[in-house]
Amino acid sequence: MSITKRRFKRFLVSASGPLVFAFLTICISALGLNHTPLIHWVWLGLCVGALFLILQTYFEYRRRTYDPTWALKYQDIWDESEPLRSKAAKILLEHKDDLSQIDEDENEALLSPIDDVLDILEDIGFYMQGDQLSAEVAHHHFYHWIRGYWCAAESYIRAWQKKETARWQHLKKLFEETSAIESSIDKRAKEKPMLSEKNIEIEKFLKGEIAEEQGFDD
C-alpha cells in the first residue's frame, strides 16, 4: 500500500461512523422539506453540521497520524537493544562481503546476531502495515536506523528471502514508505534514498552504532 492510499484509508477511518450516518439521514430527510418556511434554517444547520463533521474527521486524522503509542514502546525496546545493535553492526562491517553466504553453516551462525536487530525493525514494519502506527511516526522515531540497517544488510535480507519468502516481509515496505516521507521533507533524498554505493556512508553508520555501545559501556 502506498503512502497516499494509506493516508486516504486513515482519513476514512477517522470519520465517525454514527455521525456520518446521522448527518446523511438528516440530509435525506431535509430533501422533503423544500416547501417549508424553515428550509433555509434547516440547510444552514446542515452546512454547520457538515463543517463540524469535516473538522472532527480532520482532527481525528491528525491524531491517528501522530499517535506515538507504539513508537514510544518500540523506542524503549530499541534503546535497550544497544548491545545487540553494536554486535550486529560489527558483523555487518567486518563481514560485508559474506552477507549473502548464508548456506554455509559456519557463516549462518556467525551472521545470525544481525537477525536480532532486523526482527525489531520488522515488528515496527508489521505494526505500520496494520495501521497501528503511521509511516510519519515511524520515520520520525526510526528512519536513521531503518535506512542504515536496510542498506547495510540488504544482501543478507535478500539471501534469506530466497530461502524463506515471508522472512522480514514488512521491512522493505517500512524502508520504502519512510523514505517517501524523507523525500517529501528533503528533496535531495528523493534522488538518493539508499546510502552510498561505495559503502562510505554505510561504514560511517555502522561505526556510529558500534561507538554508541562503547560510549554506553564507558
NORURDA-V778092 format. One record per pair of residues at least 4 apart in sequence whose ideal C-beta (glycine too) atoms are under 8 Angstrom apart, sorted by sequence separation. I is the first residue (numbers start at 0). J is the second residue. D is the distance in whole Angstrom. If there is no record, write none. Layout:
I;J;D + I;J;D
//
This chain:
0;4;5 + 1;5;7 + 2;6;6 + 3;7;6 + 4;8;6 + 5;9;6 + 6;10;6 + 7;11;7 + 8;12;6 + 9;13;6 + 10;14;7 + 14;18;8 + 15;19;6 + 16;20;6 + 17;21;6 + 18;22;6 + 19;23;6 + 20;24;6 + 21;25;6 + 22;26;6 + 23;27;6 + 24;28;6 + 25;29;6 + 26;30;7 + 28;32;7 + 34;38;7 + 37;41;6 + 38;42;6 + 39;43;6 + 40;44;6 + 41;45;6 + 42;46;6 + 43;47;7 + 44;48;6 + 45;49;6 + 46;50;7 + 47;51;6 + 48;52;6 + 49;53;6 + 50;54;6 + 51;55;6 + 52;56;6 + 53;57;6 + 54;58;6 + 55;59;6 + 56;60;6 + 57;61;6 + 58;62;6 + 59;63;6 + 60;64;6 + 61;65;6 + 62;66;6 + 67;71;5 + 68;72;7 + 69;73;6 + 70;74;6 + 71;75;7 + 72;76;7 + 73;77;6 + 74;78;6 + 75;79;6 + 76;80;6 + 80;84;5 + 81;85;6 + 82;86;6 + 83;87;6 + 84;88;6 + 85;89;7 + 86;90;7 + 87;91;6 + 88;92;6 + 89;93;6 + 90;94;6 + 91;95;6 + 94;98;7 + 102;106;8 + 103;107;7 + 104;108;7 + 105;109;6 + 106;110;6 + 107;111;6 + 112;116;8 + 113;117;6 + 114;118;6 + 115;119;7 + 116;120;7 + 117;121;6 + 118;122;7 + 119;123;7 + 120;124;6 + 121;125;6 + 122;126;7 + 123;127;6 + 124;128;6 + 125;129;6 + 127;131;7 + 132;136;5 + 133;137;7 + 134;138;6 + 135;139;6 + 136;140;6 + 137;141;6 + 138;142;5 + 141;145;5 + 142;146;6 + 143;147;6 + 144;148;6 + 145;149;6 + 146;150;6 + 147;151;6 + 148;152;6 + 149;153;6 + 152;156;6 + 153;157;6 + 154;158;6 + 155;159;7 + 156;160;6 + 157;161;7 + 158;162;7 + 159;163;6 + 160;164;6 + 162;166;8 + 164;168;7 + 167;171;8 + 169;173;6 + 170;174;7 + 171;175;6 + 172;176;6 + 173;177;6 + 174;178;6 + 175;179;7 + 176;180;7 + 177;181;7 + 178;182;6 + 179;183;7 + 180;184;7 + 181;185;6 + 182;186;7 + 184;188;7 + 185;189;8 + 187;191;7 + 188;192;6 + 194;198;8 + 195;199;5 + 198;202;5 + 199;203;7 + 200;204;6 + 201;205;6 + 202;206;6 + 203;207;6 + 204;208;7 + 205;209;7 + 206;210;6 + 207;211;7 + 208;212;7 + 209;213;6 + 210;214;6 + 211;215;6 + 212;216;6 + 213;217;7 + 0;5;5 + 14;19;5 + 32;37;7 + 33;38;6 + 101;106;6 + 102;107;8 + 126;131;4 + 127;132;6 + 132;137;6 + 137;142;7 + 195;200;4 + 32;38;5 + 35;41;8 + 100;106;5 + 101;107;5 + 126;132;5 + 127;133;7 + 160;166;6 + 182;188;5 + 194;200;4 + 195;201;7 + 91;98;7 + 127;134;6 + 149;156;8 + 159;166;5 + 160;167;7 + 181;188;5 + 182;189;4 + 194;201;5 + 0;8;8 + 137;145;7 + 159;167;7 + 160;168;8 + 29;38;8 + 32;41;6 + 97;106;6 + 101;110;7 + 123;132;7 + 127;137;5 + 156;166;8 + 178;188;7 + 182;192;7 + 194;204;7 + 156;167;6 + 181;192;7 + 29;41;5 + 94;106;8 + 98;110;7 + 29;42;7 + 97;110;7 + 124;137;8 + 123;137;6 + 156;170;7 + 178;192;4 + 94;109;7 + 156;171;8 + 29;45;6 + 94;110;7 + 123;141;6 + 174;192;8 + 26;45;6 + 90;109;7 + 25;45;7 + 90;110;6 + 120;141;7 + 149;170;7 + 90;112;6 + 91;113;6 + 123;145;8 + 149;171;8 + 22;45;8 + 25;48;7 + 90;113;6 + 120;144;7 + 87;112;5 + 120;145;6 + 149;174;4 + 22;48;6 + 86;112;5 + 87;113;5 + 22;49;7 + 87;115;7 + 120;148;6 + 145;173;6 + 146;174;7 + 83;112;7 + 86;115;8 + 87;116;4 + 120;149;8 + 145;174;6 + 22;52;6 + 117;148;7 + 146;177;8 + 83;115;4 + 84;116;5 + 116;148;6 + 145;177;5 + 146;178;7 + 19;52;7 + 83;116;6 + 18;52;6 + 80;115;7 + 117;152;6 + 142;177;5 + 146;181;8 + 80;116;7 + 137;173;7 + 141;177;7 + 142;178;8 + 15;52;8 + 18;55;7 + 14;52;7 + 142;180;7 + 80;119;6 + 113;152;6 + 117;156;7 + 137;176;8 + 138;177;4 + 142;181;6 + 15;55;6 + 137;177;5 + 15;56;7 + 128;169;5 + 14;56;5 + 77;119;6 + 113;155;6 + 127;169;7 + 134;176;4 + 138;180;4 + 13;56;5 + 76;119;6 + 134;177;6 + 138;181;6 + 150;193;5 + 151;194;8 + 13;57;8 + 15;59;7 + 125;169;5 + 128;172;6 + 150;194;4 + 14;59;8 + 110;155;6 + 124;169;3 + 127;172;8 + 134;179;7 + 135;180;6 + 10;56;7 + 13;59;4 + 73;119;7 + 121;167;5 + 124;170;5 + 127;173;6 + 134;180;6 + 146;192;8 + 13;60;4 + 121;168;8 + 147;194;7 + 121;169;6 + 124;172;6 + 146;194;7 + 13;62;8 + 73;122;7 + 118;167;8 + 121;170;5 + 124;173;3 + 127;176;7 + 10;60;5 + 13;63;6 + 73;123;5 + 117;167;6 + 120;170;6 + 123;173;6 + 150;200;8 + 151;201;5 + 9;60;6 + 12;63;7 + 150;201;6 + 121;173;8 + 73;126;8 + 117;170;7 + 120;173;7 + 151;204;7 + 9;63;5 + 98;152;7 + 101;155;7 + 147;201;7 + 150;204;8 + 151;205;6 + 9;64;7 + 99;154;5 + 95;151;8 + 98;154;5 + 99;155;7 + 69;126;5 + 91;148;8 + 98;155;4 + 101;158;5 + 147;204;4 + 6;64;8 + 99;157;7 + 100;158;8 + 101;159;6 + 147;205;7 + 99;158;4 + 84;144;8 + 91;151;5 + 98;158;7 + 87;148;8 + 91;152;6 + 101;162;7 + 147;208;7 + 69;131;5 + 70;132;5 + 69;132;4 + 88;151;8 + 68;132;7 + 77;141;7 + 91;155;8 + 67;132;8 + 66;132;7 + 70;136;5 + 74;140;6 + 66;133;7 + 69;136;8 + 70;137;7 + 73;140;7 + 74;141;8 + 77;144;7 + 65;133;7 + 73;141;8 + 64;133;5 + 67;136;6 + 70;139;8 + 63;133;7 + 65;135;7 + 66;136;7 + 70;140;5 + 64;135;6 + 65;136;6 + 70;141;8 + 64;136;8 + 67;140;8 + 95;198;7 + 95;201;8 + 92;202;7 + 92;205;4 + 91;205;6 + 92;206;7 + 89;205;8 + 88;205;4 + 92;209;7 + 12;130;8 + 88;206;8 + 88;208;4 + 89;209;6 + 9;130;7 + 87;208;8 + 88;209;5 + 8;130;7 + 85;208;6 + 9;133;7 + 84;208;5 + 85;209;5 + 5;130;7 + 85;211;7 + 84;211;7 + 85;212;3 + 0;128;8 + 5;133;8 + 84;212;7 + 85;213;7 + 5;134;7 + 81;211;6 + 82;212;6 + 81;212;5 + 2;134;6 + 81;215;5 + 5;176;7 + 2;176;6 + 1;176;8 + 2;179;5 + 2;180;7
//
